[in-house]
Amino acid sequence: MIKGVLSLSEVTVKEVMVPRIDVNFIGIEFAHSDLIERVSEAGHSRFPVYKDTIDNVVGILYAKDMLRFLLTKEEINVEKIIRRPFFVPESKRLDSLLREMQRRHVHIAVAVDEYGGVSGIVCLENIIEEIVGDIQDEFDNEREDILEIGDKVYLCDARVDIEDLNDQLGLGIPDEDFGTLGGFVFDLFGKIPARYEKVSYQGIDFIIQEMDGHKIRTVKIVATGDEQATVTDGGNGD
């Protein structure tokens, strides 16, 4: 743990943040029903709120601040209950960010790039994970990262490390540019894939089994031995 604390000065926000493509943003003009649906499905406690465009984050919505509206069945006015956002450059070091978050008593910051565009969010949990490792919260499901479900057929968490995947399955997936299976598969598609859509690489089929918005959650790997590279539209998942 001490080693983790010391390494905070060597890690930037960009390295640990949740990239904007994976962030559950809420529009300030969201209808009541859309707002409830987004918050319920995401299962998070805090959400960045934008106006007109995602690069214009105007506040942070705390799910707990919605409770009184739900109890009284009042219409939720997002603009009246959001809190002031805390912006940080994605180049900021985590040790400095941790001190500032503690001083401000905030648990979430909006990361911006050198041009002022929103690049993601960083939560206190992201920093703590750098110290103690991954944290499982009440919305995380414990499951095996790599599960053999047939002859040379595997169901894999998209977050699995490519190096670990290669070691366990004897694959030769390149790991120079991508650390996780999800990042590698996303690059192979060259677009946001659909559920059950397939892409092939050097005799290996990668079939999308589960998506969470734009994020790949689960991938089925089938070692076919056919080295032709193809992308196939989603079907029934068989």
C-alpha positions as CSV (number, residue, x, y, z in Angstrom):
1,M,0.0,0.0,0.0
2,I,2.9,2.4,0.8
3,K,4.3,1.7,-2.7
4,G,0.9,2.6,-4.1
5,V,0.8,5.9,-2.2
6,L,4.2,6.9,-3.4
7,S,3.4,6.1,-7.0
8,L,0.6,8.7,-7.0
9,S,3.1,11.4,-7.8
10,E,4.1,9.5,-11.0
11,V,0.5,8.9,-12.3
12,T,-1.6,11.5,-14.1
13,V,-5.4,11.9,-14.2
14,K,-5.4,10.8,-17.9
15,E,-4.0,7.4,-16.9
16,V,-6.8,6.6,-14.5
17,M,-9.8,8.6,-15.6
18,V,-13.0,7.2,-17.0
19,P,-12.9,8.3,-20.7
20,R,-15.8,10.4,-21.9
21,I,-17.1,7.5,-24.1
22,D,-17.7,5.5,-21.0
23,V,-19.2,8.3,-18.8
24,N,-22.9,8.4,-18.1
25,F,-23.6,12.1,-18.8
26,I,-27.0,13.6,-18.1
27,G,-28.4,16.5,-20.2
28,I,-29.8,19.4,-18.2
29,E,-32.9,19.3,-20.3
30,F,-33.6,15.5,-19.7
31,A,-37.2,14.7,-19.2
32,H,-38.2,13.4,-15.7
33,S,-38.7,9.8,-17.0
34,D,-35.4,9.8,-19.0
35,L,-33.5,11.1,-15.9
36,I,-34.9,8.4,-13.6
37,E,-34.1,5.7,-16.2
38,R,-30.5,6.9,-16.7
39,V,-29.8,7.1,-13.0
40,S,-31.4,3.7,-12.2
41,E,-29.7,1.8,-15.0
42,A,-26.2,3.3,-14.4
43,G,-26.2,2.6,-10.7
44,H,-23.8,5.4,-9.9
45,S,-24.1,8.0,-7.2
46,R,-22.8,11.0,-9.1
47,F,-23.3,12.2,-12.7
48,P,-21.8,15.0,-14.7
49,V,-24.6,17.3,-16.2
50,Y,-24.1,19.1,-19.5
51,K,-25.9,21.8,-21.4
52,D,-26.1,21.6,-25.2
53,T,-22.8,19.7,-25.6
54,I,-20.8,17.3,-23.5
55,D,-17.9,19.7,-23.6
56,N,-20.1,22.1,-21.6
57,V,-20.5,20.4,-18.2
58,V,-22.4,22.7,-15.9
59,G,-22.7,20.7,-12.8
60,I,-22.7,17.4,-10.9
61,L,-25.9,15.6,-10.0
62,Y,-25.9,13.6,-6.8
63,A,-28.4,10.7,-7.0
64,K,-29.2,11.2,-3.3
65,D,-30.4,14.8,-4.1
66,M,-33.2,13.3,-6.2
67,L,-34.7,11.3,-3.3
68,R,-37.0,14.0,-1.9
69,F,-38.5,14.5,-5.4
70,L,-39.1,10.8,-5.7
71,L,-40.8,10.6,-2.3
72,T,-43.0,13.6,-3.0
73,K,-43.5,12.6,-6.7
74,E,-42.4,16.1,-7.7
75,E,-41.0,16.9,-11.1
76,I,-37.2,17.0,-10.8
77,N,-35.6,20.3,-11.8
78,V,-32.0,19.2,-12.5
79,E,-30.7,22.8,-12.8
80,K,-31.8,23.6,-9.2
81,I,-30.1,20.6,-7.5
82,I,-26.8,20.2,-9.4
83,R,-23.6,21.1,-7.6
84,R,-20.7,23.1,-9.0
85,P,-18.3,21.0,-11.1
86,F,-14.7,20.6,-10.2
87,F,-12.5,20.7,-13.3
88,V,-8.9,19.4,-13.5
89,P,-6.4,19.1,-16.3
90,E,-5.8,15.5,-17.4
91,S,-2.1,16.1,-16.9
92,K,-2.6,16.7,-13.2
93,R,-0.7,14.3,-10.8
94,L,-2.8,12.1,-8.6
95,D,-1.1,13.1,-5.4
96,S,-1.9,16.7,-6.0
97,L,-5.5,15.9,-7.0
98,L,-6.1,13.8,-3.9
99,R,-5.0,16.6,-1.6
100,E,-7.3,19.0,-3.5
101,M,-10.3,16.7,-3.5
102,Q,-9.9,16.2,0.3
103,R,-9.7,20.0,0.8
104,R,-12.7,20.6,-1.3
105,H,-14.6,17.6,0.1
106,V,-15.5,16.3,-3.4
107,H,-15.5,12.8,-4.8
108,I,-15.5,13.5,-8.5
109,A,-13.7,15.8,-10.9
110,V,-14.2,16.5,-14.6
111,A,-11.0,16.1,-16.6
112,V,-10.3,18.5,-19.5
113,D,-7.7,18.3,-22.2
114,E,-5.3,21.0,-23.4
115,Y,-8.0,22.6,-25.5
116,G,-10.6,22.7,-22.7
117,G,-12.7,19.9,-24.0
118,V,-14.0,17.3,-21.6
119,S,-12.0,14.1,-21.8
120,G,-13.5,12.1,-18.9
121,I,-14.1,12.0,-15.2
122,V,-11.9,10.9,-12.3
123,C,-13.4,9.8,-9.0
124,L,-11.9,9.4,-5.6
125,E,-12.3,5.6,-6.1
126,N,-10.0,5.7,-9.1
127,I,-7.3,7.2,-6.9
128,I,-7.8,4.8,-4.1
129,E,-7.6,1.9,-6.6
130,E,-4.1,3.1,-7.5
131,I,-3.2,2.6,-3.9
132,V,-4.9,-0.6,-2.9
133,G,-6.0,-2.2,-6.2
134,D,-9.4,-2.6,-7.8
135,I,-12.4,-2.0,-5.5
136,Q,-15.6,-4.0,-5.9
137,D,-18.6,-1.9,-4.9
138,E,-22.2,-2.9,-4.6
139,F,-22.8,-2.5,-8.3
140,D,-19.8,-4.6,-9.4
141,N,-20.3,-8.3,-10.2
142,E,-17.6,-10.8,-9.2
143,R,-16.9,-13.1,-12.0
144,E,-14.0,-14.9,-13.7
145,D,-12.1,-12.9,-16.2
146,I,-11.6,-15.8,-18.5
147,L,-14.1,-18.7,-18.5
148,E,-13.8,-21.7,-20.8
149,I,-17.2,-22.6,-22.2
150,G,-16.3,-25.1,-24.9
151,D,-13.4,-26.5,-27.0
152,K,-11.2,-23.5,-27.7
153,V,-14.2,-21.2,-26.8
154,Y,-13.8,-18.7,-24.0
155,L,-16.0,-16.0,-22.4
156,C,-13.8,-13.1,-21.3
157,D,-14.3,-9.8,-19.4
158,A,-13.3,-7.0,-21.7
159,R,-11.2,-5.5,-18.9
160,V,-8.8,-8.6,-18.8
161,D,-5.2,-7.8,-19.4
162,I,-4.0,-8.8,-22.9
163,E,-0.7,-10.2,-21.5
164,D,-2.6,-12.4,-19.0
165,L,-4.9,-13.5,-21.8
166,N,-2.0,-14.5,-24.0
167,D,-0.4,-16.4,-21.1
168,Q,-3.5,-18.3,-20.2
169,L,-4.8,-19.1,-23.6
170,G,-1.5,-19.2,-25.6
171,L,-2.6,-16.5,-27.9
172,G,-0.5,-14.0,-29.8
173,I,-2.6,-10.9,-29.4
174,P,-0.3,-7.8,-29.7
175,D,-0.2,-5.8,-26.5
176,E,2.0,-2.9,-27.5
177,D,-0.8,-0.4,-28.1
178,F,-3.6,-1.8,-25.9
179,G,-3.6,-3.1,-22.3
180,T,-7.0,-4.7,-22.3
181,L,-9.0,-7.1,-24.5
182,G,-11.8,-4.5,-24.9
183,G,-9.4,-1.8,-26.2
184,F,-7.9,-4.2,-28.7
185,V,-11.3,-5.5,-30.0
186,F,-12.6,-2.0,-30.2
187,D,-9.7,-1.0,-32.4
188,L,-10.3,-4.1,-34.7
189,F,-13.8,-3.0,-35.3
190,G,-12.9,0.6,-35.9
191,K,-16.3,1.7,-34.7
192,I,-18.7,1.0,-31.8
193,P,-19.7,-2.6,-32.3
194,A,-23.2,-4.1,-31.7
195,R,-24.0,-7.1,-29.6
196,Y,-23.1,-10.4,-31.3
197,E,-21.1,-8.6,-33.9
198,K,-17.9,-10.5,-34.8
199,V,-14.4,-9.5,-35.9
200,S,-11.6,-12.0,-36.7
201,Y,-7.9,-11.6,-36.3
202,Q,-5.2,-14.2,-37.2
203,G,-7.4,-17.3,-36.7
204,I,-9.3,-15.9,-33.7
205,D,-13.0,-14.8,-33.7
206,F,-14.0,-12.1,-31.2
207,I,-17.8,-11.9,-30.7
208,I,-19.4,-9.2,-28.7
209,Q,-21.5,-10.8,-26.0
210,E,-22.4,-7.8,-23.8
211,M,-22.3,-4.0,-24.2
212,D,-22.9,-1.2,-21.7
213,G,-23.7,1.8,-23.8
214,H,-20.7,2.3,-25.9
215,K,-18.5,0.2,-23.7
216,I,-17.6,-3.5,-24.5
217,R,-18.2,-5.6,-21.4
218,T,-17.9,-9.2,-22.4
219,V,-16.3,-10.9,-25.4
220,K,-16.5,-14.5,-26.6
221,I,-13.2,-15.8,-28.1
222,V,-13.2,-18.7,-30.6
223,A,-10.0,-20.0,-31.9
224,T,-11.0,-21.0,-35.5
225,G,-7.6,-21.4,-37.1
226,D,-8.8,-19.3,-40.1
227,E,-6.5,-16.3,-40.4
228,Q,-8.7,-14.2,-42.7
229,A,-9.6,-10.9,-41.1
230,T,-13.3,-10.1,-41.3
231,V,-16.0,-8.1,-39.6
232,T,-19.5,-9.6,-39.4
233,D,-22.8,-8.0,-38.4
234,G,-24.5,-9.1,-35.2
235,G,-26.8,-12.1,-35.2
236,N,-28.2,-14.3,-32.5
237,G,-25.0,-14.9,-30.7
238,D,-24.6,-18.5,-31.7
